[in-house]
Structure formats: C-alpha cells, structure tokens
Amino acid sequence: MHYVTDLSKYQTENRTAVTLGKFDGLHRGHQELISRIQRFADQEKAESVVFAFDMGKEALMTGEEKKAYLEGCVDTLIICPFTEAIREMEAEEFIEKILIEQLHAAYIAVGTDFHFGHQKRGDICMLKQYAKRYGYELEIVEKAVYRKREISSTYIREALKAGNVELAEKLLGYRYRTEGVVEHGQKLGRTLGFPTLNVAWKPEKAAPRFGVYACRVKMDGTWYCGIGNLGIKPTVTDAKRILTEVYVFDYKGDAYGKYVEIEFCAFERPESRFASLEELKTQVDRDILFGMEYFRAQQ
C-alpha cells in the first residue's frame, strides 16, 4: 500500500476509485465506503484510494494507525493535512486539480454529508453536477446507524468520554486501542506484587475516560488478558503525563522496549486517589479479580 503524507509528491497514471472524508476512527460507516471503492477497483482494474483529511485535532486513530489498519485493504492511503492551501482551495478547483488531474478518479464514493473546498461550498450536489463533465461515477452512501443514531466520530467520542468502550466497539467495529513501546516506570507495581507495562499515551490521540479497564495486550504476536489503568496516577505522582499501565495475566517475561498494542474491553471504575499504598493495593486486588472474571465470562 502507498502511504502518502505529502499530496504534492503523489501522482498516479492509473484510474482510481476514491473515497474522501476525515475518516476519524475508520468506523463502520467508513468501512462501508471503503468496501464500495474496493468493489469498483476489483471489477474495473482500478486503484483504490482513501483520501483522509487530517484536521490536526485529538483523533480516534492516528495516521500510522490508519496505515496499519488499511494495509492490504486498499492500494493507497493519502493523509492530507488541512493546510491553509487546502482550506482556501475552491471546490471546483479541488475537483479539477486533485480528483481529476492528480488522482484520475473514475469512481467516487462519499457520505451524504460530505463537504469540501473553501467555506465548505463543495457538496454531493456539486459532485453530481461535475460527474458527467469529467466522466466519473459517483455513489452517495447513506450513514450507518446504531440504536437509531447515525454513527459518527462525535457519537464515538461521547461513548469514550463516558468510559463506555463496549458501545465504542459497536460503533467502530473493533475495540478502541492504543499502541507504543513499553517504558520504564517507577516499578511501584512490581513492589506491590503486580508489575505493569507502562505505555505513554499519544497526545494526538483521543483518550477514553480515565480509569481502570479490562484490557487485552498484543506482544510478540501473542494476545494476553490483563487489567489496566489509563490516567495520571494521582496516588503516586503529581505529574499530568497520561499513561496506560497494564498488569498482564500469565506473563512473566521482560517487556521493556517491546512494541505492544492495547485494547480497552470493559470499564470497571474511574481513576482514584488513595490515602495510602496499602489502600491502593487492596483496590488493585479487586481490579484484578474484576478483569479475570470478565475474561472468564467471555470464554
């Protein structure tokens, strides 16, 4: 898969099937759009292209995570920063210069609320208007719905802010996750009898509600179950750096420096400040029991 972060350096001579949007989280609605361009590309021997506008805010999925998720699914992923040049570009120019001259779009799939161009003047009506002139096929895809509400990044963020990662999973089509390299911590967990994997939270990624979650951890190609805390560790530090700390069940190895993926499966309780380390240890014992019972029930 081609991964493009500088649009000026990308050019294809192939006919393309393109879907455009923010693609924040690559949720179930986005997945339907992607399936449409895959189908056209397969049938017409075209190149499948996901064109994602990067708004530069706390995202449900980073560019690198999008790349990993879409690897093997589409031919090209374009991450287009929402620069002043893109923001000020007239919608007609975007169609002509980017979709036609640069991407050679033969098929375009977008959602019903898609807007583009200066002051969002471009919309599905404009895309329909220019379809005959430029010879591309246009497909407008209705929003995916869950519990009578359209699936959107806003809906997902609300679920995450409430700690409802199980609802977020229903909307995304996969468990909300983070990834990173295990770093050295204060080793307090090891002292208390439950060593943890410490992974810094990426500032560009939207964080769920701070608290304790049943988690799954992928390390060295193997999935493990565990219990994790996402937050700032108020009992033992005054720092505001966000960390994910996971006690992994049935793992005894040295994980420092390893790349891991962490999935948030179920929320147990909000992050709390405890009066003593003994009180903290007592609560963590309860947390571990919650995690074990959760995964036992999933079997």
C-alpha positions in Angstrom: 0.0 0.0 0.0 1.2 3.5 -0.8 1.2 5.8 2.2 1.1 9.4 1.2 1.5 12.4 3.6 2.6 15.0 1.0 0.0 15.3 -1.7 2.3 17.4 -3.9 4.6 14.3 -4.3 1.8 11.9 -5.3 0.8 11.2 -8.9 -0.8 8.1 -10.4 -1.4 7.3 -14.1 -4.0 4.7 -13.1 -7.7 5.2 -13.0 -8.8 5.3 -9.4 -11.7 4.6 -7.1 -11.6 7.2 -4.4 -13.4 7.8 -1.1 -12.9 11.1 0.7 -13.6 12.3 4.3 -12.0 12.7 7.7 -12.1 9.0 8.4 -11.6 9.7 12.1 -11.5 6.2 13.6 -12.3 4.3 10.4 -15.7 3.3 12.0 -18.4 1.1 10.5 -19.7 3.9 8.2 -16.2 4.5 6.8 -15.8 0.8 6.4 -18.8 0.7 4.1 -17.3 3.5 2.0 -14.1 1.6 1.7 -15.9 -1.6 0.7 -17.5 0.3 -2.2 -14.2 1.5 -3.7 -12.7 -2.0 -3.2 -15.6 -3.5 -5.2 -15.2 -1.0 -8.1 -11.4 -1.3 -8.1 -11.6 -5.1 -8.3 -14.2 -5.0 -11.1 -12.7 -2.3 -13.2 -9.0 -2.9 -12.5 -8.6 0.5 -10.9 -6.5 1.7 -8.0 -8.4 2.1 -4.7 -7.6 5.3 -2.8 -8.7 6.5 0.7 -8.3 10.3 0.8 -8.3 11.3 4.5 -8.3 15.0 5.6 -6.2 15.4 8.7 -7.8 18.0 10.9 -4.9 18.1 13.4 -7.0 17.5 16.5 -7.1 14.7 19.0 -8.0 11.8 16.7 -9.7 8.5 17.3 -6.9 7.0 15.1 -3.5 8.4 14.2 -2.2 8.4 10.7 0.1 5.5 11.4 -2.8 3.5 12.9 -4.9 4.2 9.8 -1.9 2.9 7.8 -1.7 -0.3 9.8 -5.5 -0.8 9.7 -5.7 -0.4 5.9 -2.6 -2.3 4.9 -3.6 -4.9 2.4 -7.1 -3.5 2.1 -6.6 -0.6 -0.3 -3.9 0.5 -2.8 -3.3 4.0 -1.5 -3.9 5.9 1.7 -3.5 9.7 1.4 -3.3 11.7 4.7 -3.9 15.3 3.6 -3.2 17.9 6.3 -5.9 20.6 6.4 -3.5 23.3 5.5 -4.4 26.9 4.5 -3.9 26.0 0.9 -6.4 23.1 1.1 -8.8 25.2 3.3 -8.8 28.1 0.8 -9.0 26.0 -2.4 -12.3 26.4 -4.2 -14.4 23.3 -4.5 -14.3 23.4 -8.3 -10.5 23.6 -8.3 -10.3 20.6 -5.8 -12.4 18.5 -8.2 -10.3 19.5 -11.3 -6.8 19.7 -9.9 -6.9 16.9 -7.3 -9.6 14.4 -8.1 -9.3 14.5 -11.9 -5.8 15.7 -12.9 -3.9 14.2 -9.9 -6.0 11.1 -9.0 -7.7 10.3 -12.3 -10.9 9.5 -10.4 -13.2 7.1 -12.3 -15.3 6.4 -9.3 -16.0 8.5 -6.1 -17.8 7.3 -3.0 -18.7 9.7 -0.2 -21.2 10.0 2.6 -24.4 12.1 2.4 -22.9 15.0 4.5 -19.6 15.2 2.7 -18.4 18.8 2.2 -15.1 20.2 0.7 -13.5 23.3 -0.6 -13.4 26.9 0.6 -16.1 27.5 3.2 -17.4 24.0 2.5 -19.1 25.1 -0.7 -18.5 21.7 -2.3 -21.0 19.0 -1.5 -22.6 16.0 -3.1 -24.7 18.2 -5.4 -21.6 19.7 -6.9 -20.0 16.3 -7.3 -23.1 15.1 -9.2 -23.0 18.3 -11.3 -19.4 17.7 -12.4 -19.7 13.9 -12.8 -20.8 13.9 -16.5 -18.2 16.6 -17.4 -15.3 14.6 -16.0 -16.7 11.2 -16.6 -16.5 9.7 -13.1 -19.2 7.6 -11.5 -20.5 8.9 -8.2 -22.0 6.9 -5.4 -23.6 8.5 -2.3 -23.6 6.2 0.7 -26.1 6.6 3.5 -24.8 6.9 7.0 -24.5 3.7 9.1 -26.9 3.7 12.1 -26.7 2.2 15.6 -29.6 2.4 18.1 -31.4 4.8 15.8 -28.5 7.3 15.7 -26.1 7.9 12.9 -22.6 6.6 13.6 -20.1 9.4 13.8 -16.8 10.4 15.5 -18.9 12.6 17.8 -21.0 9.6 18.9 -17.9 7.5 19.5 -16.1 10.3 21.4 -19.2 10.6 23.7 -19.0 6.9 24.4 -15.3 7.0 25.2 -15.7 10.1 27.4 -18.2 8.1 29.4 -15.9 5.1 29.6 -18.4 3.1 27.5 -15.8 1.3 25.4 -18.2 -1.5 24.7 -20.5 0.9 22.9 -17.5 2.4 21.1 -16.6 -1.1 19.9 -20.1 -1.5 18.4 -19.7 1.8 16.5 -16.2 1.3 15.4 -16.4 -2.4 14.5 -13.3 -3.1 16.6 -12.1 -2.4 20.2 -10.7 1.0 20.8 -6.9 0.7 21.2 -3.6 2.3 21.6 0.0 1.2 20.9 3.5 2.1 21.8 6.8 1.0 23.3 6.9 -0.3 26.9 8.9 2.1 29.0 10.4 2.0 32.5 8.2 3.3 35.2 8.6 3.8 39.0 8.4 0.0 39.5 5.8 0.6 42.2 3.5 -2.1 40.8 6.4 -4.6 40.9 7.0 -3.7 44.6 3.3 -4.2 45.4 3.2 -7.6 43.6 1.6 -6.6 40.2 4.2 -5.5 37.7 2.8 -3.4 34.9 3.6 -2.5 31.3 3.8 1.3 31.0 3.0 2.9 27.7 2.8 6.7 27.1 -0.5 8.0 25.6 0.0 9.8 22.3 -1.1 13.4 22.7 -2.6 13.5 19.2 -5.0 10.6 20.1 -8.3 11.0 21.9 -8.2 9.3 25.3 -11.2 7.4 26.9 -12.4 8.3 30.4 -9.5 7.9 32.9 -10.0 4.8 34.9 -9.5 1.0 35.1 -10.3 -1.3 32.3 -10.2 -4.9 31.4 -7.6 -4.9 28.6 -6.1 -7.2 26.0 -2.4 -6.8 25.1 -0.7 -8.0 22.0 3.0 -8.6 22.4 5.4 -10.6 20.2 2.4 -11.7 18.1 0.5 -13.1 21.1 -2.6 -11.7 22.8 -2.8 -11.6 26.6 -5.5 -10.6 29.0 -5.0 -8.1 31.8 -6.3 -5.1 33.8 -5.1 -1.6 33.1 -5.3 1.9 34.3 -5.4 4.9 32.0 -4.7 8.2 33.5 -2.1 10.2 35.5 -1.6 8.0 38.6 -2.8 10.6 41.2 -1.9 8.5 44.2 1.8 8.3 43.4 2.6 11.3 41.3 1.6 14.9 40.7 2.6 14.7 37.0 0.0 15.2 34.4 1.5 12.8 31.8 -1.1 10.3 30.6 0.0 6.7 30.8 -1.6 3.3 30.2 -0.4 0.8 32.8 -1.4 -2.8 32.3 -0.9 -5.8 34.6 -0.8 -8.7 32.2 -2.2 -12.0 33.5 0.1 -15.0 32.9 3.1 -13.1 31.6 6.4 -13.3 33.5 8.9 -12.0 30.8 10.8 -8.7 30.4 8.7 -6.4 28.3 10.8 -3.3 28.4 11.4 -1.8 25.0 8.8 -4.1 23.3 6.2 -2.7 21.0 2.7 -3.6 22.2 -1.0 -3.0 21.3 -3.5 -2.4 24.0 -7.3 -2.9 23.6 -9.8 -1.5 26.0 -12.5 -4.1 26.6 -14.6 -3.0 29.6 -14.7 -0.2 32.1 -14.6 -1.0 35.8 -14.1 2.2 37.7 -12.8 5.8 37.4 -9.2 6.6 38.3 -9.0 7.5 42.0 -6.5 8.9 44.5 -5.9 6.6 47.5 -4.9 7.7 51.0 -2.1 5.0 51.2 -0.3 2.5 49.1 -2.0 -0.3 51.2 -5.4 1.1 50.2 -4.2 1.2 46.6 -3.0 -2.4 46.8 -6.4 -3.6 48.2 -8.2 -1.9 45.4 -5.9 -3.3 42.7 -6.5 -6.8 44.0 -10.2 -6.2 43.4 -9.5 -4.8 40.0 -7.5 -7.9 39.0 -10.4 -10.1 40.2 -12.8 -8.0 38.0 -10.5 -8.5 35.0 -10.2 -12.2 35.5 -14.0 -12.6 35.9 -14.6 -10.5 32.8 -12.4 -12.6 30.5 -13.7 -15.9 32.1 -17.2 -14.8 31.1 -16.1 -14.1 27.5 -14.9 -17.7 27.0 
